[in-house]
Amino acid sequence: MGHILFSPVTLSTQPEIPIMGLAPMAVLPGRQRNGIGSELVRAGLEECRRVGSVAVVVLGHAAYYPRFGFAAASRLGLVSEYDVPDDVFMALELETAVLRGKSGMIRYHPAFASV
């Protein structure tokens, strides 16, 4: 019915900070608007916490991800390695203020460059 993937990303200035990137997430068209995507995101974020990630970034729909607490990554001083509009690159701290005072570029695994 749907799938979600989280993969490690790197903050250029502090690569030791465990951050995940959410992508992709999709639900079959006939199953959308039934809460499946929301449940995938919530369960995925909980799993990220469980494995020790302290933050998650997403390149996604600006009207969808804020309901889970995501906000413009630029507010935390983060920029994407990809040239994307500010409102679609978002971040969520899983630990309060863990990224305060830390800024830099988020880099994805090289495999994403061919997508």
Contacts in CASP RR format, 6 or more apart in sequence:
PFRMAT RR
TARGET T0000
AUTHOR 0000-0000-0000
METHOD contacts of the structure
MODEL  1
MGHILFSPVTLSTQPEIPIMGLAPMAVLPGRQRNGIGSELVRAGLEECRR
VGSVAVVVLGHAAYYPRFGFAAASRLGLVSEYDVPDDVFMALELETAVLR
GKSGMIRYHPAFASV
1 27 0 8 1.000
1 28 0 8 1.000
1 31 0 8 1.000
1 36 0 8 1.000
2 26 0 8 1.000
2 27 0 8 1.000
2 28 0 8 1.000
2 31 0 8 1.000
2 36 0 8 1.000
2 37 0 8 1.000
2 40 0 8 1.000
3 24 0 8 1.000
3 25 0 8 1.000
3 26 0 8 1.000
3 40 0 8 1.000
4 22 0 8 1.000
4 24 0 8 1.000
4 25 0 8 1.000
4 37 0 8 1.000
4 40 0 8 1.000
4 41 0 8 1.000
4 43 0 8 1.000
4 44 0 8 1.000
5 22 0 8 1.000
5 23 0 8 1.000
5 24 0 8 1.000
5 25 0 8 1.000
6 20 0 8 1.000
6 21 0 8 1.000
6 22 0 8 1.000
6 44 0 8 1.000
6 47 0 8 1.000
6 48 0 8 1.000
6 53 0 8 1.000
6 56 0 8 1.000
7 20 0 8 1.000
7 21 0 8 1.000
7 23 0 8 1.000
7 108 0 8 1.000
7 109 0 8 1.000
8 18 0 8 1.000
8 19 0 8 1.000
8 20 0 8 1.000
8 21 0 8 1.000
8 109 0 8 1.000
9 19 0 8 1.000
9 20 0 8 1.000
9 21 0 8 1.000
9 57 0 8 1.000
9 106 0 8 1.000
9 107 0 8 1.000
9 108 0 8 1.000
9 109 0 8 1.000
10 19 0 8 1.000
10 106 0 8 1.000
10 107 0 8 1.000
11 17 0 8 1.000
11 19 0 8 1.000
11 78 0 8 1.000
11 102 0 8 1.000
11 104 0 8 1.000
11 105 0 8 1.000
11 106 0 8 1.000
12 104 0 8 1.000
12 105 0 8 1.000
12 106 0 8 1.000
12 107 0 8 1.000
13 102 0 8 1.000
13 103 0 8 1.000
13 104 0 8 1.000
14 102 0 8 1.000
17 54 0 8 1.000
17 55 0 8 1.000
17 98 0 8 1.000
17 99 0 8 1.000
17 102 0 8 1.000
18 52 0 8 1.000
18 53 0 8 1.000
18 54 0 8 1.000
19 53 0 8 1.000
19 54 0 8 1.000
19 55 0 8 1.000
19 56 0 8 1.000
19 57 0 8 1.000
19 106 0 8 1.000
20 48 0 8 1.000
20 53 0 8 1.000
20 55 0 8 1.000
20 56 0 8 1.000
20 57 0 8 1.000
21 56 0 8 1.000
21 57 0 8 1.000
21 58 0 8 1.000
21 108 0 8 1.000
22 41 0 8 1.000
22 56 0 8 1.000
22 57 0 8 1.000
22 58 0 8 1.000
23 58 0 8 1.000
23 59 0 8 1.000
23 60 0 8 1.000
23 112 0 8 1.000
25 37 0 8 1.000
25 40 0 8 1.000
25 41 0 8 1.000
27 36 0 8 1.000
27 37 0 8 1.000
27 40 0 8 1.000
38 67 0 8 1.000
38 68 0 8 1.000
41 65 0 8 1.000
41 68 0 8 1.000
42 68 0 8 1.000
45 56 0 8 1.000
45 68 0 8 1.000
45 92 0 8 1.000
45 94 0 8 1.000
48 56 0 8 1.000
48 94 0 8 1.000
49 94 0 8 1.000
53 94 0 8 1.000
54 93 0 8 1.000
54 94 0 8 1.000
54 95 0 8 1.000
54 98 0 8 1.000
54 99 0 8 1.000
55 91 0 8 1.000
55 92 0 8 1.000
55 93 0 8 1.000
55 94 0 8 1.000
55 95 0 8 1.000
55 98 0 8 1.000
55 99 0 8 1.000
56 70 0 8 1.000
56 91 0 8 1.000
56 92 0 8 1.000
56 94 0 8 1.000
57 73 0 8 1.000
57 78 0 8 1.000
57 80 0 8 1.000
57 89 0 8 1.000
57 90 0 8 1.000
57 91 0 8 1.000
57 92 0 8 1.000
57 106 0 8 1.000
58 65 0 8 1.000
58 70 0 8 1.000
58 89 0 8 1.000
58 90 0 8 1.000
58 91 0 8 1.000
58 92 0 8 1.000
59 80 0 8 1.000
59 82 0 8 1.000
59 84 0 8 1.000
59 88 0 8 1.000
59 89 0 8 1.000
59 90 0 8 1.000
60 88 0 8 1.000
60 89 0 8 1.000
60 90 0 8 1.000
61 88 0 8 1.000
62 87 0 8 1.000
62 88 0 8 1.000
62 90 0 8 1.000
65 90 0 8 1.000
66 90 0 8 1.000
68 92 0 8 1.000
69 92 0 8 1.000
70 90 0 8 1.000
70 91 0 8 1.000
70 92 0 8 1.000
71 90 0 8 1.000
71 91 0 8 1.000
71 92 0 8 1.000
72 86 0 8 1.000
72 87 0 8 1.000
72 89 0 8 1.000
72 90 0 8 1.000
72 91 0 8 1.000
73 79 0 8 1.000
73 80 0 8 1.000
73 89 0 8 1.000
73 90 0 8 1.000
73 91 0 8 1.000
73 106 0 8 1.000
74 86 0 8 1.000
74 89 0 8 1.000
75 91 0 8 1.000
76 91 0 8 1.000
76 93 0 8 1.000
76 99 0 8 1.000
76 100 0 8 1.000
76 102 0 8 1.000
76 103 0 8 1.000
77 99 0 8 1.000
77 102 0 8 1.000
77 103 0 8 1.000
77 104 0 8 1.000
78 89 0 8 1.000
78 91 0 8 1.000
78 99 0 8 1.000
78 103 0 8 1.000
78 104 0 8 1.000
78 105 0 8 1.000
78 106 0 8 1.000
79 89 0 8 1.000
79 104 0 8 1.000
79 105 0 8 1.000
79 106 0 8 1.000
80 89 0 8 1.000
80 105 0 8 1.000
80 106 0 8 1.000
81 105 0 8 1.000
81 106 0 8 1.000
81 107 0 8 1.000
81 108 0 8 1.000
82 89 0 8 1.000
82 108 0 8 1.000
89 106 0 8 1.000
91 99 0 8 1.000
93 99 0 8 1.000
END
